């Protein structure tokens, strides 16, 4: 039995999210939530909401015990890139890539 939660089109680079996902992988939900809340990273806001959502999904939809949940899988995939142009010297233009992420979190119950 597993509970999933997704965030699609999050306006943060997948590289920044991956740093925090590596910290919480295979940890119990309460420990993972404490790590996310006390880590000063931009992705922590997204992941806190995602962890709480996945835990609520596990309790309400799958009747799982919230004390035995752990982060079984967590990964991020790149979403579409918003391409912007920055004016530069002598009439040139540089591209700015504003990256997006699709973040997935899977919680399972410990045996």
Secondary structure, DSSP 8 states (H G I E B T S, - for coil): -EEEEEEEEESS-HHHHHHHHHHHTT-BHHHHHHHHHTS--TTHHHHHHHHHHHHHHHHHHH---GGGEEEEEEEEEE---EEEEEE-GGG-EEEEEE--EEEEEEEEE--
